[in-house]
């Protein structure tokens, strides 16, 4: 797993892909929180 991250950060494309994935994940969690708030 650690080797994978070393390879990922070797190039800019891997880094951008990782950041994009992180962003999508953050947006999804935010949407879930909004759903929870609207239910209450």
Backbone torsions as a table, in degrees:
resi	resn	phi	psi	omega
1	UNK	NA	-43.8	-179.1
2	UNK	-65.6	-39.2	177.1
3	UNK	-60.4	-38.3	179.3
4	UNK	-59.9	-43.5	179.5
5	UNK	-68.1	-34.5	174.9
6	UNK	-60.2	-44.8	178.6
7	UNK	-65.9	-39.6	-177.6
8	UNK	-60.6	-43.9	-176.8
9	UNK	-86.4	-1.7	176.8
10	UNK	-62.5	-39.3	-177.2
11	UNK	-121.3	158.2	-178.6
12	UNK	-64.4	-34.7	-178.5
13	UNK	-62.1	-43.9	178.3
14	UNK	-62.1	-41.5	179.9
15	UNK	-64.5	-45.2	178.9
16	UNK	-62.0	-41.3	179.8
17	UNK	-62.3	-42.2	179.3
18	UNK	-64.5	-45.5	-179.9
19	UNK	-65.6	-39.0	178.5
20	UNK	-63.4	-43.4	178.6
21	UNK	-62.4	-41.5	178.9
22	UNK	-63.2	-41.5	179.8
23	UNK	-63.5	-46.9	178.3
24	UNK	-58.6	-43.5	179.6
25	UNK	-61.7	-43.8	179.6
26	UNK	-63.3	-41.6	179.0
27	UNK	-64.2	-41.8	179.1
28	UNK	-62.6	-43.3	178.8
29	UNK	-65.4	-37.5	178.7
30	UNK	-64.1	-43.1	178.5
31	UNK	-62.0	-40.2	178.2
32	UNK	-63.3	-40.8	179.5
33	UNK	-65.8	-38.8	178.3
34	UNK	-64.2	-40.8	177.0
35	UNK	-60.4	-42.9	179.5
36	UNK	-63.2	-41.1	180.0
37	UNK	-66.3	-39.5	-178.6
38	UNK	-71.4	-24.8	178.5
39	UNK	-73.3	-32.4	-177.6
40	UNK	-74.7	NA	NA
